[in-house]
Amino acid sequence: MSSTDERSWFRSSSSGSDGDVCIEVVRRAGTVHVRDSRDRLSPELAVTHTAWEYLVTFDRLG
């Protein structure tokens, strides 16, 4: 089970309007947790805030 607070998760602004391909994110001190919105019990990805900023801006860097 996740150790993060369910109330804090939010859906990516890049998610499709049908909700079929989505991720959810929660920011914590020192980490950003990412999960599949369709399988909330699946493992989460946890990265540093620096790594998250790189991930979300990667497309614009090229």
C-alpha positions in Angstrom: 0.0 0.0 0.0 1.1 3.5 -0.7 2.7 5.6 2.1 1.5 8.8 0.5 -1.6 10.7 1.3 -4.5 10.0 -1.1 -5.8 13.5 -0.8 -2.7 15.0 -2.3 -2.6 13.1 -5.7 -3.4 15.1 -8.8 -3.8 14.1 -12.4 -1.4 15.2 -15.0 -2.5 18.2 -17.1 -1.3 16.2 -20.1 -3.8 13.4 -19.4 -6.3 12.6 -22.1 -9.9 13.8 -21.8 -11.1 10.2 -21.7 -8.9 9.4 -18.7 -7.4 6.4 -20.5 -3.7 7.3 -20.4 -3.0 9.2 -17.2 -0.5 9.6 -14.5 -1.1 11.0 -11.0 1.5 13.0 -9.1 2.0 14.0 -5.5 4.8 16.3 -4.3 6.5 15.6 -1.0 9.5 17.1 0.8 12.4 16.0 -1.3 10.5 13.7 -3.7 7.8 13.6 -6.3 5.8 10.4 -6.5 4.2 9.2 -9.8 1.7 6.4 -10.3 -0.6 5.0 -13.0 -4.1 6.4 -12.4 -5.7 3.2 -13.7 -3.8 0.9 -11.3 -3.4 2.9 -8.0 -2.0 -0.1 -6.2 0.9 -0.6 -8.7 4.4 0.5 -7.6 5.1 4.2 -7.6 8.0 6.0 -9.1 9.7 8.4 -6.7 12.2 11.0 -8.0 13.8 14.1 -6.7 12.3 17.5 -7.5 15.3 18.2 -9.7 14.7 15.0 -11.7 11.0 15.7 -12.0 11.6 19.2 -13.4 14.0 17.6 -15.9 11.4 15.0 -16.9 8.6 17.5 -17.4 10.8 19.9 -19.4 12.7 17.3 -21.4 10.5 17.7 -24.5 11.3 21.4 -24.7 15.1 20.9 -24.3 15.7 19.3 -27.6 
